[in-house]
C-alpha cells in the first residue's frame, strides 16, 4: 500500500488526541506545549545553543501534531541569530490529516499564528519527503513520511540535536528499535545531543551501545525522569561541505537563463539570503519555452512504486506548495482521460494502489482520473513576484567563463547555468535533446473559471483565454517557428478534449506559439553541481572495465546546472530550486537521496564511461 496509514484517533474529554493503535496520548494531558519546552528545548540548552551559529539542525523521530516543531519555531523566532537558519527534520509513519492536527493544536492560542502557517502548508497524505520553508523566519521543515527505518535511509542530514518523541517504547516498538540508534549516529554532528521523555532501560542501553553518553534527568509533570544524551567524542559526521566560497548570507550567485528553472532558482536563493543576478539575452523573463500564456502543473503517476515515481511525486507536491497563493496561479481540477488502452490499464492499476488520497485523486467514469490538486499558471503574472529583490540583466548578449565564475564583466561566488539546450553545448555528456512544443490559443468573449482537461495533449481555460497543445517534436536546430502541421495536430487533439471549442476557435483570431525544450534520454532533469568532464575519464576510468570507482565525482568549483526539464518545467522548477539552493549553501538535503541521485548531472557521463560511448569533444 503506497498511501501512508492514518493514525487510529480518539479524543479524551479534555481534547487530548489518543492513538488507539498504541493506546497512548500525543502529548501530556497537563500541558503539551510546556512539556515540549521542558523535555526537548530546555534539555538541549536552547536558545543559547544556537547563538552565534549560521545554521542549526534538529532531527525528530515522531512528528505527530507538530507541537515540538511549533515550540521550537516560537523560541527560534524570539532568539535566532541574524544570520542563522534552523533546519528541522522529522520522521513520521502515521501522518495526521490537517483537520485533526488543527483540532489538536487549537488548545494553545499563544502559538496560533505559527500553527496557522504550519496548517496552511500541511503536507498532503503521501509517502516521501516534503520540504516546507518560511524564509521570513529563516526556518524550514523537512518531513519524511513512511516507515522510520526507510525514511532514515532516504535522508541526508547532520543533526546538532535529536528529539525522540515516538509513542511509548512499550507500545510502539518500531520507533525505538536498537537498530535505529546507529542510523542516528551516522546523521549527527560530533557531540550532538539527544532528548526524550522515556527512560526505558532498552532505550538507554541501545543509545549507549551506539555511542551516546546518556543520563537520567528530572522529568516534567507526571514523569519523574527523562533522558538526555550526548554523542561520545570521535563519533558523528564531520562538518560537511561549507557553503560555496565560504558564503552564507550575502553569497553572490549569477544565473544564466530566465526560464522557469532560472527564475525559481533566483527566488529560492534570494529567500535563503544570496545576492542574485539573473542574465538572459532575451528582453524579458519567460521568453523561451516557459513563455506560453498558460501552463499546467499536474502529476505524472505511475502504477508501481519506484524511485522514479517517488521522485515525480516529490516534485509535484513541492510545486503545489510553491505556487499556492501566488499571483497568476489558480488551483484547478484536471480531468485526465486515458489516451490509449495501455493508459486505461495503467489508470486502473493506479486506482488499485493510489499514491495520493481522495482529496487529491479520484476515479471518474470512462476510466478517467480527476487530479484535484493541480495548478493552472499564467507565467506573465507570476514573474514579477518571483523576481522581487533579484538583479535582472535582460536584452544583452551573455558571455560565460565558468572556470572563473564570470558572466560578462561580473564575478560571482557561484554560477548556475539554466539556459536550456545551451547548457549541453558546454557540457557534452549531458546528452540533451531538443524538442519543439507548440500551443495554440485564442481570446474568447466569454469569461471562464480555471479548468483543464488532459489526454496526451491538454486544453486549458481561464478568464478569456482558451489554450491547447502541446506538440512534442524533434528539432534539428535553427530558427524556432510555428507550423501548420503542429497546428493541425493540436486541432485534432482538441476535438477529443474540448469539441465545443472547435467552432469558436475557427471563428476567433487564432494565435500559435512554439518553444524548444531541453530533454534528457531518461526524461529526468539535470540538477546539481557540474561534473568536471576534463578529469572524470581519468578519476573514473575503472568504469570502462566494469569496476567500481573509489573517488567522488570531480566537480567544476562553484558551478551548478539546471536544465533538461522537458515538457514539465513548471513542475520540476520549484523542487529543483530547493535542491540546488541546499547544495550551494551546504544545507541538509531537502529531498530524498534517491531523488537527488536520479537528477545528478554526472549520471549520463558515468553511463557513457560504462558503455564506452564518451562523446567526442567532451
Residue, then its C-alpha position, 0 to 999 in steps of 0.5 A: x500500500x503506497x498511501x501512508x496509514x492514518x493514525x487510529x484517533x480518539x479524543x479524551x474529554x479534555x481534547x487530548x488526541x489518543x492513538x488507539x493503535x498504541x493506546x497512548x496520548x500525543x502529548x501530556x494531558x497537563x500541558x503539551x506545549x510546556x512539556x515540549x519546552x521542558x523535555x526537548x528545548x530546555x534539555x538541549x540548552x536552547x536558545x543559547x545553543x544556537x547563538x552565534x551559529x549560521x545554521x542549526x539542525x534538529x532531527x525528530x523521530x515522531x512528528x505527530x501534531x507538530x507541537x515540538x516543531x511549533x515550540x521550537x519555531x516560537x523560541x527560534x523566532x524570539x532568539x535566532x541569530x541574524x544570520x542563522x537558519x534552523x533546519x528541522x527534520x522529522x520522521x513520521x509513519x502515521x501522518x495526521x490529516x490537517x483537520x485533526x492536527x488543527x483540532x489538536x493544536x487549537x488548545x494553545x492560542x499563544x502559538x496560533x499564528x505559527x500553527x496557522x502557517x504550519x496548517x496552511x502548508x500541511x503536507x498532503x497524505x503521501x509517502x516521501x519527503x516534503x520540504x516546507x520553508x518560511x524564509x521570513x523566519x529563516x526556518x524550514x521543515x523537512x518531513x519524511x513520511x513512511x516507515x522510520x527505518x526507510x525514511x532514515x535511509x532516504x535522508x541526508x542530514x547532520x543533526x546538532x540535536x535529536x528529539x525522540x518523541x515516538x509513542x511509548x517504547x512499550x507500545x510502539x516498538x518500531x520507533x525505538x528499535x536498537x537498530x535505529x540508534x546507529x542510523x542516528x549516529x551516522x546523521x549527527x554532528x560530533x557531540x550532538x545531543x539527544x532528548x526524550x521523555x522515556x527512560x526505558x532501560x532498552x532505550x538507554x542501553x541501545x543509545x549507549x551501545x551506539x555511542x551516546x553518553x546518556x543520563x537520567x534527568x528530572x522529568x516534567x509533570x507526571x514523569x519523574x525522569x527523562x533522558x538526555x544524551x550526548x554523542x561520545x567524542x570521535x563519533x558523528x559526521x564531520x562538518x560537511x561541505x561549507x557553503x560555496x566560497x565560504x558564503x552564507x548570507x550575502x553569497x553572490x550567485x549569477x544565473x544564466x537563463x530566465x526560464x522557469x528553472x532560472x527564475x525559481x532558482x533566483x527566488x529560492x536563493x534570494x529567500x535563503x539570503x544570496x545576492x542574485x543576478x539573473x542574465x538572459x539575452x532575451x528582453x524579458x523573463x519567460x521568453x523561451x519555452x516557459x513563455x506560453x500564456x498558460x501552463x499546467x502543473x499536474x502529476x505524472x503517476x505511475x502504477x508501481x512504486x519506484x524511485x522514479x515515481x517517488x521522485x515525480x511525486x516529490x516534485x509535484x507536491x513541492x510545486x503545489x506548495x510553491x505556487x499556492x497563493x501566488x499571483x497568476x496561479x489558480x488551483x484547478x481540477x484536471x480531468x485526465x482521460x486515458x489516451x490509449x488502452x495501455x493508459x486505461x490499464x495503467x489508470x486502473x492499476x493506479x486506482x488499485x494502489x493510489x499514491x495520493x488520497x481522495x482529496x487529491x485523486x479520484x476515479x471518474x467514469x470512462x476510466x478517467x482520473x480527476x487530479x484535484x490538486x493541480x495548478x493552472x499558471x499564467x507565467x506573465x503574472x507570476x514573474x514579477x513576484x518571483x523576481x522581487x529583490x533579484x538583479x535582472x540583466x535582460x536584452x544583452x548578449x551573455x558571455x560565460x567563463x565558468x572556470x572563473x565564475x564570470x558572466x560578462x564583466x561580473x564575478x560571482x561566488x557561484x554560477x548556475x547555468x539554466x539556459x536550456x539546450x545551451x547548457x549541453x553545448x558546454x557540457x557534452x555528456x549531458x546528452x540533451x535533446x531538443x524538442x519543439x512544443x507548440x500551443x495554440x490559443x485564442x481570446x474568447x468573449x466569454x469569461x471562464x473559471x480555471x479548468x483543464x482537461x488532459x489526454x496526451x495533449x491538454x486544453x486549458x481555460x481561464x478568464x478569456x483565454x482558451x489554450x491547447x497543445x502541446x506538440x512534442x517534436x524533434x528539432x534539428x536546430x535553427x530558427x524556432x517557428x510555428x507550423x501548420x502541421x503542429x497546428x493541425x495536430x493540436x486541432x485534432x487533439x482538441x476535438x477529443x478534449x474540448x469539441x465545443x471549442x472547435x467552432x469558436x476557435x475557427x471563428x476567433x483570431x487564432x494565435x500559435x506559439x512554439x518553444x524548444x525544450x531541453x530533454x534528457x534520454x531518461x526524461x529526468x532533469x539535470x540538477x546539481x553541481x557540474x561534473x568536471x568532464x576534463x578529469x572524470x575519464x581519468x578519476x573514473x576510468x575503472x568504469x570502462x572495465x566494469x569496476x567500481x570507482x573509489x573517488x567522488x565525482x570531480x566537480x567544476x568549483x562553484x558551478x551548478x546546472x539546471x536544465x533538461x526539464x522537458x515538457x514539465x518545467x513548471x513542475x520540476x522548477x520549484x523542487x529543483x530550486x530547493x535542491x540546488x539552493x541546499x547544495x550551494x549553501x551546504x544545507x541538509x538535503x531537502x529531498x530524498x537521496x534517491x531523488x537527488x541521485x536520479x537528477x545528478x548531472x554526472x549520471x549520463x557521463x558515468x553511463x557513457x564511461x560504462x558503455x564506452x560511448x564518451x562523446x567526442x569533444x567532451 
